[in-house]
Amino acid sequence: MTLAPFPVITALFMATLLAALEQVSSRRRVLDVLSLATALAVAAIDLQLLRTSLTGTIVYWFGDWTPMRGFPAGIAFVIDPASAGLALLAALLTSAALLFSWHHFHAVRTYYHTLMLLFLASLQGFALTGDLFNMFVYFELMGVAAYALTGYKIEESGPLEGALNFAVMNSVAGLVVLLGIALIYGETGGLNLAWAGAALSGKPAGPAVSAAFILLAVGFMIKGAVLPFHFWLPDAHSVAPTPASVLFSGIMVQLGLYAVARIYWVVFSATLDPEVMRQMLLGTGIATAVIGAVMACLQRHLKRLLAYSTVSHSGMILAGLALLDRQALAGTLLYIAGHGFVKGALFIGTGVLVYHHRSVDEKELHGRCRSLRVTGVLFCVAGLALSGLPPFGTWAGKGIIEETASSLDYHYLSPLLSLCSALTAGAVLRAAGGIFFGLGHPDAVSSSAPATGEEGSETGHSHGPTPRIMLVSLGLLLVLSLVVGILPQAQHVTQQAAARFIDRAGYHALVLHGQPAPAQDAVPQARPGVAIPLVTAVAALAVATVFLGPGPLRGRGRESVKALLRGPVSILRRVHSGYIGDYVTWFICGTGIMMVLAQFWF
């Protein structure tokens, strides 16, 4: 019996069962145990699928509707190491989030656990499916669960507004994806990824094909929080419960970018000009990384700070994918895992602050958390890991991307990615230094941003010690990121995953005709250096020191710097206005520009 459908079936069945427990008294711990056991069971199934997929890609046809004369009449899960690895990452992050939430909520209803498991089921299905319309269905299910989790405190205006912004932008994304699907269906007569790719193979890229790719890419880039489609993410993060934020930043954004890469390599790679594709995605990724890093430095609301950090790292991931190279793709997959665990740990750290002080305002919490020594130390370690400090997974992944970029003559990419890493990690370390150690001034040069969207009513005010289970979940995520960076097996898996991911012909032959792909030529594993990552980590500490320590940003110096930055900062704040009408306008502009450029370039 194949395990392929069970990650989705298990999560969906248990979500339904938990919803039926609403009328059961004293159900809190029952819900916690059942939901955590479900997430761990899904992780165990994903791990087994990953091990099996390393020996050969798994193709599972629902209802045993196999292709008839090469035409796919049914719906398939196509599970290779990349999709199985991402599904495993989603299950592990969900487990950590559910473990953390045991003591996080003052009161909780069954719909929290139900929504978390629905979210998990949609993440699993989205990663494993080999059908474009099926991908859209899981995309929408993921969105519905995410909107509801964002608006968990529906009685308050902030979460309601954040959930509405999220829902509007992602509904627009769903509409755009649906238009792209319609164009693909019109061109190929099918929606199986392998069938569509085989039908388009070798054909010139006409206006309909290039428009279909741009529509699909834009729709998934909205989920991936890529410039100029990223505006919904900080608004959602600032009001969503902490466990939901772990999943938003740890895996949901990354799956949006995974979808762009998957549809390009399987469907469009034999049709669209790879050099044009490289330049378009690389430019978008770099702009996203830079703007996200600058915006992170301007925040004092910790969740917004981490959300903009995710935007920046989303740009770095897109830049890694944009190189369209097997080695760079392996590094990107490694970076996605390392970053997901580190970002999850940072959000759990902010959840501990909410548990004790019902606030995530850097200025308000300045020096008030000195007693949270363990949390403070782990938060700082996670901040350094975000910069790519060896031997965390972020170091291994980013190092491979940078070395591959240099070998492809993109020498400017390494310093740019390092700068963005230093800025985002420096912003996190600045906040940690002020909050946990009382360093610097509470009103740092850039911390004039409003700190709205606090989670005050989400949890009870606690004067006791931090529950160990919260620290365990935080520490486990950091250990997992270390495992990704240290174990050579992790790099070996991502190398195999990348080789299988870009093998378009092998994917088509296996899915449509059941012919196993020939073994890929082995390539020497890249060895990321340690010098540049160490310099980046020191640069991150330097950024934090500039804000916290005595120096040019104190007294008159600080006022001078503020005056110098006031113009550009004001423009950035106006662009990120928080009004949904402005966000839709930017979406229309971004989509229009990409559509026009695609018609000229492809």
C-alpha positions as CSV (number, residue, x, y, z in Angstrom):
1,M,0.0,0.0,0.0
2,T,1.4,3.4,-1.0
3,L,1.6,6.1,1.6
4,A,1.3,8.9,-1.0
5,P,-2.2,10.2,-0.2
6,F,-2.0,9.8,3.5
7,P,-0.3,13.1,4.5
8,V,-3.4,14.9,3.2
9,I,-6.0,12.3,4.2
10,T,-4.7,12.0,7.8
11,A,-4.7,15.8,8.4
12,L,-8.1,16.2,6.8
13,F,-9.7,13.4,8.7
14,M,-8.3,14.6,12.1
15,A,-9.4,18.2,11.3
16,T,-12.9,16.9,10.8
17,L,-12.8,14.8,14.0
18,L,-11.5,17.7,16.1
19,A,-14.2,20.0,14.8
20,A,-16.7,17.4,16.1
21,L,-15.3,17.7,19.6
22,E,-16.7,21.3,20.1
23,Q,-19.3,20.1,22.6
24,V,-16.9,17.9,24.7
25,S,-16.1,19.4,28.1
26,S,-12.5,19.6,29.3
27,R,-11.4,19.2,25.7
28,R,-8.3,21.5,25.7
29,R,-5.6,18.9,26.3
30,V,-7.4,16.3,24.1
31,L,-7.3,18.8,21.2
32,D,-3.6,19.6,21.9
33,V,-2.6,15.9,22.1
34,L,-4.6,14.8,19.0
35,S,-3.5,17.7,16.8
36,L,0.2,17.3,17.8
37,A,0.0,13.5,17.3
38,T,-1.5,14.1,13.8
39,A,1.2,16.6,12.8
40,L,3.9,14.1,14.0
41,A,2.3,11.3,12.2
42,V,2.2,13.3,9.0
43,A,5.9,14.1,9.5
44,A,6.7,10.4,9.9
45,I,4.8,9.6,6.6
46,D,6.6,12.4,4.8
47,L,10.0,11.2,6.0
48,Q,9.2,7.7,4.7
49,L,8.0,9.2,1.4
50,L,11.3,11.2,1.2
51,R,13.4,8.1,1.7
52,T,11.4,6.2,-0.9
53,S,11.6,9.0,-3.4
54,L,15.4,9.1,-3.2
55,T,15.4,5.7,-5.0
56,G,12.8,6.8,-7.6
57,T,10.0,9.4,-8.0
58,I,6.6,8.2,-6.8
59,V,3.6,8.6,-9.1
60,Y,0.3,7.9,-7.4
61,W,-2.9,8.1,-9.5
62,F,-6.1,8.6,-7.5
63,G,-8.7,6.0,-8.2
64,D,-6.1,4.2,-10.3
65,W,-6.9,6.4,-13.2
66,T,-3.6,5.9,-15.0
67,P,-2.9,7.7,-18.4
68,M,-4.6,6.2,-21.4
69,R,-2.3,6.3,-24.4
70,G,-0.2,8.9,-22.7
71,F,-3.2,11.2,-21.8
72,P,-3.7,11.7,-18.1
73,A,-7.4,11.1,-17.4
74,G,-6.9,11.2,-13.6
75,I,-5.2,13.3,-10.9
76,A,-1.7,12.4,-9.7
77,F,0.6,13.0,-6.8
78,V,4.2,13.2,-8.2
79,I,6.5,12.9,-5.2
80,D,10.2,13.5,-5.8
81,P,12.7,14.4,-3.1
82,A,12.0,18.2,-3.4
83,S,8.3,17.9,-2.9
84,A,8.6,15.3,-0.2
85,G,11.2,17.4,1.6
86,L,9.0,20.5,1.5
87,A,6.1,18.5,2.8
88,L,8.3,17.2,5.7
89,L,9.3,20.8,6.5
90,A,5.7,21.8,6.7
91,A,4.8,19.0,9.0
92,L,7.8,19.7,11.3
93,L,7.0,23.4,11.6
94,T,3.3,22.6,12.3
95,S,4.4,20.2,15.1
96,A,6.6,22.9,16.6
97,A,3.8,25.5,16.4
98,L,1.3,23.1,18.0
99,L,3.8,22.2,20.7
100,F,4.4,25.9,21.5
101,S,0.6,26.7,21.6
102,W,0.0,24.3,24.6
103,H,0.6,27.2,27.0
104,H,0.3,30.1,24.6
105,F,-3.5,30.7,24.5
106,H,-5.5,31.8,27.5
107,A,-8.6,30.1,26.0
108,V,-9.0,28.2,22.8
109,R,-11.8,26.8,20.8
110,T,-11.7,23.7,18.6
111,Y,-11.5,25.8,15.4
112,Y,-7.9,26.7,16.1
113,H,-6.7,23.1,16.0
114,T,-9.0,22.4,13.1
115,L,-7.7,25.3,11.1
116,M,-4.1,24.3,11.8
117,L,-4.7,20.8,10.5
118,L,-6.6,22.1,7.5
119,F,-3.6,24.4,6.8
120,L,-1.3,21.4,7.1
121,A,-3.4,19.3,4.7
122,S,-3.4,22.1,2.1
123,L,0.4,22.5,2.5
124,Q,0.9,18.8,1.9
125,G,-1.4,18.6,-1.1
126,F,0.2,21.7,-2.7
127,A,3.7,20.3,-2.4
128,L,2.9,16.8,-3.6
129,T,0.4,17.3,-6.5
130,G,1.4,17.0,-10.1
131,D,-1.7,18.6,-11.5
132,L,-2.1,22.4,-12.1
133,F,-5.8,22.6,-11.2
134,N,-5.2,20.5,-8.1
135,M,-2.5,22.9,-7.2
136,F,-5.0,25.8,-7.5
137,V,-7.5,23.9,-5.3
138,Y,-4.9,23.4,-2.5
139,F,-3.8,27.0,-3.0
140,E,-7.3,28.2,-2.3
141,L,-7.7,25.8,0.7
142,M,-4.4,27.1,2.1
143,G,-5.7,30.6,1.7
144,V,-9.0,30.0,3.4
145,A,-7.3,28.4,6.5
146,A,-4.7,31.2,6.6
147,Y,-7.4,34.0,6.4
148,A,-9.3,32.4,9.3
149,L,-6.1,32.0,11.4
150,T,-5.1,35.6,10.7
151,G,-8.5,36.8,11.9
152,Y,-8.5,34.4,14.9
153,K,-9.4,37.4,17.2
154,I,-12.3,38.3,15.0
155,E,-13.8,40.5,17.7
156,E,-10.9,43.0,17.3
157,S,-10.6,45.5,14.4
158,G,-6.8,44.8,13.8
159,P,-7.0,41.1,13.1
160,L,-10.2,41.6,11.0
161,E,-8.5,44.3,8.9
162,G,-5.4,42.1,8.5
163,A,-7.4,39.1,7.5
164,L,-9.4,41.1,5.0
165,N,-6.3,42.5,3.4
166,F,-4.9,39.0,3.2
167,A,-8.1,37.6,1.8
168,V,-8.4,40.3,-0.9
169,M,-4.8,40.0,-2.1
170,N,-4.8,36.2,-2.1
171,S,-8.2,36.1,-3.8
172,V,-6.8,38.3,-6.5
173,A,-3.9,35.9,-6.7
174,G,-6.3,32.9,-7.1
175,L,-8.1,34.7,-9.9
176,V,-4.9,35.4,-11.7
177,V,-3.8,31.8,-11.3
178,L,-7.2,30.6,-12.6
179,L,-6.8,32.8,-15.7
180,G,-3.3,31.3,-16.3
181,I,-4.8,27.8,-16.0
182,A,-7.5,28.7,-18.5
183,L,-4.8,29.8,-21.0
184,I,-2.8,26.6,-20.5
185,Y,-5.8,24.5,-20.9
186,G,-6.7,26.3,-24.2
187,E,-3.1,25.7,-25.5
188,T,-2.6,22.1,-24.4
189,G,-6.0,20.5,-23.7
190,G,-4.9,19.3,-20.3
191,L,-3.9,20.4,-16.8
192,N,-1.5,17.7,-15.7
193,L,1.9,19.4,-15.4
194,A,3.7,16.7,-17.4
195,W,1.1,16.7,-20.2
196,A,1.1,20.5,-20.5
197,G,4.9,20.5,-20.6
198,A,5.1,17.8,-23.2
199,A,2.4,19.6,-25.3
200,L,4.4,22.9,-25.3
201,S,7.8,21.3,-25.7
202,G,9.7,22.7,-28.7
203,K,6.9,25.1,-29.7
204,P,7.6,28.8,-30.0
205,A,6.4,31.0,-27.1
206,G,3.4,32.8,-28.5
207,P,1.5,35.6,-26.7
208,A,-0.9,33.1,-25.0
209,V,1.9,30.9,-23.6
210,S,4.0,33.8,-22.3
211,A,0.9,35.4,-20.8
212,A,-0.1,32.1,-19.1
213,F,3.3,31.8,-17.5
214,I,3.3,35.4,-16.3
215,L,-0.2,35.0,-14.8
216,L,0.7,31.8,-13.0
217,A,4.0,33.3,-11.8
218,V,2.3,36.5,-10.5
219,G,-0.4,34.5,-8.7
220,F,2.1,32.4,-6.9
221,M,4.5,35.3,-6.3
222,I,1.7,37.0,-4.3
223,K,1.8,34.0,-2.0
224,G,5.6,34.1,-2.1
225,A,5.5,37.8,-0.9
226,V,7.7,39.0,-3.8
227,L,7.9,42.7,-4.7
228,P,5.5,44.4,-5.5
229,F,3.1,41.7,-4.3
230,H,4.4,41.5,-0.7
231,F,2.2,44.0,1.1
232,W,-0.2,41.6,2.6
233,L,2.5,39.7,4.6
234,P,3.5,42.3,7.3
235,D,-0.2,43.1,7.8
236,A,-1.1,39.5,8.3
237,H,1.9,38.7,10.5
238,S,1.2,41.6,12.9
239,V,-2.2,40.3,13.8
240,A,-2.0,36.5,13.3
241,P,-1.5,34.2,16.3
242,T,2.2,33.3,16.8
243,P,1.8,29.6,15.8
244,A,0.2,30.7,12.5
245,S,3.1,33.1,11.8
246,V,5.5,30.2,12.2
247,L,3.8,28.6,9.2
248,F,3.3,31.7,7.2
249,S,7.0,32.7,7.2
250,G,8.5,29.2,7.6
251,I,6.8,27.4,4.7
252,M,3.8,29.1,3.0
253,V,5.8,31.8,1.4
254,Q,8.4,29.3,0.2
255,L,5.8,27.1,-1.4
256,G,4.6,30.0,-3.5
257,L,8.2,30.3,-4.9
258,Y,8.4,26.5,-5.2
259,A,5.3,26.6,-7.5
260,V,6.9,29.2,-9.8
261,A,10.0,27.0,-10.1
262,R,8.0,23.8,-10.6
263,I,5.7,25.1,-13.4
264,Y,8.7,26.7,-15.1
265,W,10.9,23.6,-15.2
266,V,8.1,21.1,-16.0
267,V,5.9,23.1,-18.3
268,F,7.7,26.1,-19.8
269,S,11.4,25.4,-19.7
270,A,11.5,24.1,-23.3
271,T,9.5,27.0,-24.6
272,L,10.6,30.2,-22.9
273,D,14.0,31.8,-23.3
274,P,16.0,30.8,-20.2
275,E,18.2,33.9,-20.3
276,V,15.2,36.3,-20.3
277,M,13.7,34.2,-17.5
278,R,16.9,34.4,-15.5
279,Q,17.2,38.2,-15.9
280,M,13.5,38.8,-15.0
281,L,13.5,36.6,-11.9
282,L,16.9,37.7,-10.8
283,G,16.0,41.4,-11.0
284,T,12.7,40.8,-9.1
285,G,14.5,38.7,-6.4
286,I,17.2,41.3,-5.8
287,A,14.7,44.2,-5.5
288,T,12.6,42.2,-3.1
289,A,15.6,41.3,-1.0
290,V,16.9,44.9,-0.7
291,I,13.5,46.5,0.0
292,G,12.6,43.8,2.6
293,A,15.9,44.3,4.4
294,V,15.6,48.1,4.5
295,M,12.0,47.9,5.8
296,A,13.0,45.4,8.5
297,C,15.4,47.9,9.9
298,L,12.6,50.5,10.1
299,Q,10.3,48.4,12.3
300,R,9.9,48.3,16.0
301,H,6.9,45.9,16.0
302,L,8.8,42.6,16.2
303,K,6.4,40.6,14.1
304,R,6.5,43.2,11.4
305,L,10.2,43.2,11.6
306,L,10.3,39.5,11.1
307,A,7.7,39.7,8.3
308,Y,9.9,42.1,6.3
309,S,12.8,39.9,7.0
310,T,10.8,37.1,5.4
311,V,10.2,39.3,2.4
312,S,13.9,39.9,2.1
313,H,14.8,36.2,2.4
314,S,12.0,35.4,-0.1
315,G,13.9,37.6,-2.5
316,M,17.1,35.7,-1.8
317,I,15.4,32.4,-2.5
318,L,14.0,33.8,-5.8
319,A,17.4,34.9,-6.7
320,G,18.8,31.4,-6.1
321,L,16.0,29.9,-8.2
322,A,16.6,32.5,-10.9
323,L,20.1,31.2,-11.7
324,L,18.4,28.2,-13.3
325,D,21.3,26.0,-12.3
326,R,21.2,22.6,-10.7
327,Q,23.8,23.5,-8.0
328,A,22.1,26.8,-7.2
329,L,18.7,25.0,-6.9
330,A,20.3,22.5,-4.5
331,G,21.6,25.4,-2.4
332,T,18.2,27.1,-2.6
333,L,16.4,24.0,-1.3
334,L,18.9,23.8,1.6
335,Y,18.4,27.4,2.3
336,I,14.6,27.1,2.4
337,A,14.9,24.4,5.1
338,G,17.5,26.2,7.1
339,H,15.6,29.5,6.9
340,G,12.2,27.9,7.7
341,F,13.5,26.4,11.0
342,V,15.3,29.6,12.0
343,K,12.4,31.9,11.2
344,G,10.0,29.6,13.1
345,A,12.4,29.8,16.1
346,L,12.3,33.6,16.0
347,F,8.5,33.8,15.9
348,I,8.3,31.4,18.8
349,G,10.7,33.8,20.6
350,T,8.3,36.6,20.0
351,G,5.5,34.4,21.3
352,V,7.3,34.0,24.6
353,L,7.4,37.8,24.9
354,V,3.6,37.9,24.2
355,Y,3.1,35.3,26.9
356,H,4.9,37.3,29.5
357,H,4.2,40.9,28.5
358,R,1.4,40.9,25.9
359,S,3.4,43.0,23.6
360,V,6.0,42.8,20.8
361,D,6.8,46.5,20.8
362,E,10.6,46.9,20.8
363,K,10.4,50.3,22.5
364,E,7.9,49.3,25.1
365,L,9.8,46.1,26.0
366,H,13.2,47.8,26.2
367,G,15.1,46.3,29.1
368,R,12.0,44.6,30.6
369,C,12.9,41.0,29.6
370,R,16.3,40.7,31.3
371,S,14.9,37.8,33.4
372,L,14.2,35.8,30.2
373,R,17.9,34.8,29.8
374,V,17.4,31.5,28.0
375,T,14.9,33.0,25.6
376,G,17.2,36.0,25.0
377,V,20.3,33.8,24.3
378,L,18.3,31.5,21.9
379,F,16.8,34.6,20.2
380,C,20.3,36.1,19.6
381,V,21.5,32.7,18.3
382,A,18.6,32.6,15.9
383,G,19.4,36.2,14.8
384,L,23.0,35.2,14.0
385,A,21.8,32.1,12.2
386,L,19.6,34.4,10.1
387,S,22.8,36.1,8.9
388,G,24.1,32.7,7.6
389,L,26.4,31.9,10.5
390,P,28.2,28.5,10.1
391,P,27.2,25.8,10.6
392,F,23.4,26.5,10.4
393,G,21.4,25.5,7.3
394,T,21.2,29.1,6.2
395,W,25.0,29.1,5.9
396,A,25.2,26.0,3.8
397,G,22.3,27.0,1.4
398,K,23.4,30.6,0.9
399,G,27.0,29.7,0.5
400,I,26.2,27.3,-2.3
401,I,24.0,29.9,-4.0
402,E,26.7,32.5,-3.8
403,E,29.5,30.3,-5.1
404,T,27.3,29.1,-8.0
405,A,26.5,32.7,-8.8
406,S,30.2,33.6,-8.9
407,S,30.9,30.6,-11.2
408,L,28.2,31.9,-13.6
409,D,29.8,35.4,-13.6
410,Y,27.1,37.0,-11.4
411,H,29.8,38.2,-9.0
412,Y,27.7,41.0,-7.7
413,L,25.1,38.6,-6.2
414,S,27.2,37.4,-3.3
415,P,27.9,40.9,-1.7
416,L,24.2,41.9,-2.3
417,L,22.8,38.8,-0.6
418,S,25.4,39.2,2.3
419,L,24.3,42.8,2.7
420,C,20.6,41.9,2.9
421,S,21.4,39.1,5.4
422,A,23.5,41.5,7.5
423,L,20.7,44.1,7.6
424,T,17.9,41.7,8.5
425,A,19.9,39.9,11.1
426,G,21.2,43.2,12.4
427,A,17.6,44.4,12.9
428,V,16.8,41.2,14.8
429,L,19.9,41.5,17.0
430,R,19.2,45.2,17.7
431,A,15.8,44.3,18.9
432,A,17.2,41.4,21.0
433,G,19.9,43.6,22.5
434,G,17.4,46.2,23.7
435,I,14.6,43.9,24.8
436,F,16.6,41.1,26.6
437,F,19.7,43.0,27.7
438,G,18.6,46.7,27.9
439,L,21.3,47.9,25.6
440,G,21.1,51.2,23.7
441,H,18.3,53.7,23.7
442,P,14.7,52.6,23.5
443,D,14.0,55.1,20.6
444,A,16.6,53.9,18.1
445,V,17.0,55.9,14.9
446,S,14.6,53.9,12.9
447,S,12.0,52.9,15.4
448,S,9.4,55.5,14.9
449,A,7.1,53.1,13.1
450,P,3.7,52.4,14.7
451,A,3.5,49.2,16.8
452,T,0.0,48.2,16.2
453,G,-1.5,44.7,16.1
454,E,-0.4,43.4,19.5
455,E,-1.6,40.1,20.7
456,G,-2.7,41.2,24.1
457,S,-5.9,39.2,24.4
458,E,-4.4,36.1,22.9
459,T,-2.8,35.0,26.1
460,G,-3.0,35.6,29.8
461,H,-0.5,37.8,31.5
462,S,2.1,35.7,33.2
463,H,4.6,36.5,36.0
464,G,5.9,33.0,36.3
465,P,8.7,31.3,34.4
466,T,8.5,30.5,30.8
467,P,6.9,27.1,30.2
468,R,9.6,24.6,29.3
469,I,7.6,23.3,26.4
470,M,7.9,26.8,24.7
471,L,11.6,26.7,25.1
472,V,11.8,23.1,23.9
473,S,10.0,24.0,20.6
474,L,12.3,27.0,20.1
475,G,15.4,25.0,20.8
476,L,14.3,22.1,18.6
477,L,13.9,24.3,15.6
478,L,17.4,25.7,16.1
479,V,18.8,22.2,16.4
480,L,17.0,21.2,13.2
481,S,18.5,24.1,11.4
482,L,21.9,23.0,12.7
483,V,21.3,19.5,11.4
484,V,20.5,20.8,8.0
485,G,23.8,22.6,7.9
486,I,26.0,20.0,9.5
487,L,24.9,16.7,8.1
488,P,26.4,15.9,4.7
489,Q,23.3,13.7,4.0
490,A,21.1,16.8,3.9
491,Q,23.3,18.3,1.1
492,H,23.3,14.9,-0.7
493,V,19.4,14.9,-0.6
494,T,19.1,18.4,-2.0
495,Q,21.6,17.5,-4.7
496,Q,19.4,14.6,-5.7
497,A,16.3,16.7,-5.4
498,A,17.7,19.4,-7.7
499,A,18.8,16.8,-10.3
500,R,15.4,15.2,-10.4
501,F,13.6,18.7,-10.3
502,I,15.2,20.0,-13.5
503,D,14.9,16.7,-15.4
504,R,11.9,17.8,-17.5
505,A,12.1,14.9,-20.0
506,G,12.5,12.3,-17.2
507,Y,9.5,13.8,-15.4
508,H,7.3,13.7,-18.6
509,A,8.3,10.1,-19.4
510,L,7.7,8.8,-15.9
511,V,4.3,10.5,-15.4
512,L,2.8,10.0,-18.9
513,H,4.4,6.6,-19.9
514,G,5.6,5.1,-16.6
515,Q,9.2,5.0,-17.8
516,P,11.7,5.5,-15.0
517,A,14.1,8.3,-15.6
518,P,17.8,7.2,-16.1
519,A,20.1,7.9,-13.2
520,Q,21.5,11.5,-13.1
521,D,25.2,12.1,-13.4
522,A,26.7,12.7,-10.0
523,V,28.2,16.1,-9.5
524,P,30.7,17.0,-6.8
525,Q,29.1,18.4,-3.8
526,A,29.7,22.1,-3.3
527,R,31.6,23.1,-0.2
528,P,30.3,26.5,1.1
529,G,33.1,28.6,2.5
530,V,33.1,30.1,6.0
531,A,35.0,33.4,5.5
532,I,32.2,35.4,3.8
533,P,29.5,34.0,6.2
534,L,31.6,34.9,9.2
535,V,32.1,38.4,7.8
536,T,28.4,38.7,7.2
537,A,27.7,37.7,10.8
538,V,30.2,40.3,12.1
539,A,28.5,42.8,9.8
540,A,25.1,42.0,11.4
541,L,26.6,42.6,14.8
542,A,28.0,45.8,13.5
543,V,24.5,46.9,12.3
544,A,23.1,46.1,15.7
545,T,25.9,48.0,17.4
546,V,25.4,51.1,15.3
547,F,21.8,51.3,16.7
548,L,22.6,50.2,20.2
549,G,26.1,51.2,21.1
550,P,27.6,54.7,21.7
551,G,28.6,56.2,18.5
552,P,27.3,58.3,15.6
553,L,23.6,57.5,16.2
554,R,23.5,59.1,19.6
555,G,22.5,62.7,20.4
556,R,22.9,65.2,17.6
557,G,24.4,62.4,15.4
558,R,21.1,60.5,15.6
559,E,19.1,63.5,14.7
560,S,21.3,64.2,11.7
561,V,20.9,60.7,10.5
562,K,17.2,60.8,11.0
563,A,17.0,64.1,9.0
564,L,19.1,62.5,6.2
565,L,16.9,59.4,6.0
566,R,13.5,61.2,6.5
567,G,12.8,61.6,2.8
568,P,13.5,58.0,1.6
569,V,11.9,56.5,4.7
570,S,8.8,58.7,4.2
571,I,8.4,57.4,0.6
572,L,8.7,53.8,1.8
573,R,6.1,54.3,4.5
574,R,3.7,55.9,2.1
575,V,4.1,53.0,-0.3
576,H,3.4,50.5,2.6
577,S,0.4,52.5,3.6
578,G,-1.8,49.6,4.9
579,Y,-4.7,50.5,2.6
580,I,-5.9,47.6,0.5
581,G,-6.7,49.9,-2.4
582,D,-3.0,51.0,-2.6
583,Y,-2.0,47.3,-2.6
584,V,-4.3,46.4,-5.4
585,T,-3.0,49.4,-7.4
586,W,0.6,48.1,-7.0
587,F,-0.5,44.6,-7.9
588,I,-2.1,45.9,-11.2
589,C,1.0,48.0,-12.0
590,G,3.4,45.1,-11.3
591,T,1.3,42.6,-13.3
592,G,0.9,45.0,-16.2
593,I,4.6,45.7,-16.4
594,M,5.5,42.0,-16.3
595,M,2.9,41.2,-19.0
596,V,4.2,43.9,-21.3
597,L,7.8,42.9,-20.8
598,A,6.9,39.3,-21.4
599,Q,5.3,40.1,-24.8
600,F,8.5,41.8,-25.9
601,W,11.1,39.5,-24.4
602,F,9.7,36.0,-25.0
